[in-house]
Amino acid sequence: MTLLEAHTDLVPTTDLAVADIAAGSGPAWLDTWLAEHRADVVALRRSIHAVPELGRAEHRTTELIAQRLTAAGLEPRTLPSGTGLVCDVGYGDRCVALRADIDALPLREATGLPYASTVDGVMHACGHDAHTAMVLAAGLAFASAPSLPGRVRLVFQPAEEVQPGGAIDMVADGAMEGVDRIFALHCDPRLEVGRVGTRVGPLTSACDVLEIRLTSPGGHTSRPHLTADLVEAIGLLITQLPLLLTRQVDPRSGTVLVWGAVQAGEAANAIPQEGVLRGTLRTADHATWGQLEEKVRTLVGALLAPTGVGYVLEHIRGVPPVVNEAVSSGMLADAAVAVGGPEAATGTEQSSGGEDFAWYLEHVPGAMARLGVWSGQGRMYDLHQPTFVLDERAIPFGARVLTHATLTALTS
């Protein structure tokens, strides 16, 4: 039995017209546009899902989005790299941006869906296809409005899953110039469809990558005193560096170093000449993130100095925490209530995962919220798993929430 057969309630398989669970909760032009184009939006999402593309290779996805925007009379602008684009809707000095990420993950899909990935080893397992469909739906609905109180900038960003993130490319290309506020929604399979999780302050964590390459003259394990014991040095780093780091930072910062890969030697009786250690370093505190590289370098040097082992430390700075601005987060919560009623808005916890939406918030105020995509029945299939599925009713609901929040930001 396939995942689809076991959970047919999660995704409609025949009728592309997914019921809008919040119909009639917005301006007349929004209701009209969604009623006429709901099936098109879902079909677009499925088309993107079936042909996923990895970061900075999203050429088909970019072209597909550009075609839809151009057909609506808009003028999208593709990034010089050829993937990712921005497009303004409306006129005026005040501008609110909506961001969607468009890249997929290097995973082999195991859902059994009729529109499952046709690209071996690549899958939209984080909901970026739904993010793209929501922002595109909101943008095209705005384009159908008789008038707007300002400009809406649609930001379709490549390479969110690639450190330090495609958001840096968008900012460098001027995507935040003239923007007053930015919003984004991210799929959350822990929340039921029709609910939005908001939080003021840190929503995600900073995430860096450490790679330490060690060298030694090598030698026989019977004579470790005549060489530098590389494996013993790796053991010191594995056990002591995470421990000592906890004494260098505020324990309330949620800082954690976890090793994910270690490689050294093959023979039981030979001390190897080379080894490598890789891991991720995360923190929930923005100020702590700025101090970590210097602290790590100092500790690594101190730990390895007595061993005689040589090393090269590469500290790859990832993304800062997403820190939601209070007013913007409140606008998303109010929009959820306006669209889905008092129960639609809920709180959400800070995650230890990284998200490059944080780079936009280094330049303009804004907020990201978590959009419920669980059907409410059966198992919750988590993000970044080959079995991840989402209830497509979340797409028009999310588009409505983004539209309401944007109109509030443009008029407040």
C-alpha positions, -999 to +999 in steps of 0.1 A: +000+000+000+014+034-009+014+064+013-013+080-009-036+049-006-031+049+032-039+086+036-062+097+008-076+124+031-044+143+029-043+153-007-072+154-033-062+132-062-088+139-089-104+173-085-078+201-086-103+226-072-094+224-035-121+238-013-114+272+001-119+269+038-121+306+042-142+317+012-158+351+016-132+364+041-116+391+020-122+418-005-146+410-033-118+409-059-099+384-038-129+361-034-136+364-072-100+356-082-096+326-059-130+312-069-120+314-106-083+303-103-082+280-073-077+249-095-050+267-115-031+275-083-032+239-072-022+227-106+008+250-106+019+237-072+017+201-085+036+210-117+064+225-096+063+195-072+066+170-101+097+187-115+117+199-084+150+218-088+179+222-064+192+256-052+205+279-080+193+255-106+156+265-105+154+275-142+121+258-151+104+270-119+116+306-125+104+305-161+070+290-150+065+318-124+076+345-149+051+332-175+022+334-151+031+370-140+037+382-176+004+368-187-013+389-160+003+421-175+031+423-149+068+428-155+089+402-135+126+406-134+148+375-132+181+377-112+213+379-132+221+343-122+190+331-141+171+317-112+148+336-088+128+368-097+111+398-083+079+415-095+061+446-083+023+449-084+007+483-081+021+517-076+030+541-048+058+549-023+048+524+003+059+488-005+053+455+012+072+424+001+060+388+001+087+361-001+086+326-014+115+301-017+115+280-048+142+253-044+138+216-035+159+191-014+182+163-025+158+136-013+141+107-031+103+110-028+084+081-013+048+094-012+033+076-041+014+107-052+003+109-088+023+141-092+053+129-072+088+140-082+099+128-116+135+139-108+154+111-091+168+121-058+152+155-057+119+164-039+099+193-025+100+180+010+098+214+028+068+228+011+085+254-010+062+245-039+033+255-018+050+287-006+055+296-043+019+289-052+006+310-022+027+340-030+020+338-067-018+335-060-016+365-037+003+385-063-020+376-092-051+384-070-035+418-062-030+424-099-068+418-104-078+445-078-094+477-091-068+496-071-042+491-044-030+514-016+006+509-025+030+484-041+034+447-034+067+432-042+068+395-050+101+379-041+106+344-055+139+334-040+163+306-051+186+284-029+170+287+006+183+252+014+219+262+005+241+279+031+243+309+035+211+311+015+198+327-017+183+356+003+217+372+002+215+371-037+181+388-036+193+415-012+224+421-033+203+425-064+182+452-047+151+432-038+147+451-005+152+486-019+122+507-012+105+479+009+089+490+041+079+455+054+082+419+044+061+388+052+065+350+047+047+319+056+063+285+061+045+252+060+042+235+094+029+199+095+023+201+132-005+226+127-039+218+112-050+236+081-067+268+089-043+278+117-013+301+117+015+301+143+030+334+151+058+346+174+074+379+184+112+378+185+133+348+175+115+322+154+144+301+142+181+297+152+214+306+136+232+277+120+269+275+111+289+246+097+322+235+111+348+215+092+381+207+109+408+189+088+436+174+109+471+163+099+498+141+115+531+124+104+513+092+112+529+061+126+526+027+143+501+025+171+528+008+192+548+040+192+524+069+196+550+089+215+570+092+183+543+109+163+511+130+168+481+108+177+455+122+152+426+099+163+431+109+200+430+145+189+398+140+171+384+123+202+393+154+222+375+177+198+344+155+196+339+153+234+355+185+247+347+212+222+309+211+227+314+209+265+338+238+267+317+259+244+288+257+269+311+274+294+318+302+270+282+313+262+251+322+281+232+289+287+200+307+279+212+312+243+203+277+232+238+271+217+245+236+207+273+219+187+265+185+172+289+165+151+276+148+120+306+132+103+340+119+113+366+102+091+401+091+099+422+060+091+414+024+082+440+001+098+437-008+135+474-006+140+483+026+121+479+062+133+464+080+103+480+110+087+447+128+079+412+131+094+382+153+091+354+163+115+322+181+105+292+194+125+267+221+129+268+249+154+234+264+163+223+292+186+190+309+193+206+342+202+216+368+175+243+384+197+258+350+206+260+341+169+282+370+163+307+358+189+309+321+181+335+319+154+362+336+176+353+314+206+355+282+185+388+291+170+403+298+204+390+266+219+401+244+190+436+259+192+438+253+229+426+217+227+450+207+199+481+225+210+494+197+234+487+170+208+511+182+181+484+176+155+481+202+127+447+214+117+427+238+094+394+250+107+367+262+083+339+280+101+312+284+075+289+312+086+253+302+079+222+323+086+213+344+116+181+337+136+148+349+121+138+377+146+102+387+140+094+423+145+064+428+169+042+449+147+047+427+116+040+395+136+009+411+150-003+418+115+001+382+105-018+370+136-046+395+130-048+384+093-052+348+104-081+358+127-097+378+100-095+349+075-101+319+098-117+332+130-104+335+166-090+300+167-069+305+135-041+323+153-019+305+177+015+308+193+045+288+181+079+278+196+113+289+185+130+262+164+166+252+162+165+250+125+179+277+102+160+299+077+176+325+054+145+347+056+166+362+084+187+380+059+158+402+048+151+411+084+186+425+087+174+452+063+137+458+068+111+449+095+090+419+089+079+385+102+075+349+092+046+327+105+040+290+104+011+278+082-008+247+092-007+220+065-019+190+084-053+176+074-062+170+110-065+132+104-039+105+105-002+108+109+018+141+107+045+137+080+074+160+090+094+183+068+126+171+051+113+136+050+107+115+018+071+110+029+062+146+035+028+156+022+005+186+028-032+193+026-036+216-004-065+235+012-037+254+030-026+271-002-057+294-008-059+299+030-023+310+031-028+333+001-057+350+020-036+355+051-008+371+031-032+393+013-049+405+045-016+412+062-002+431+032-033+453+029-030+461+066+006+470+062+000+492+032-028+512+049-016+514+085 
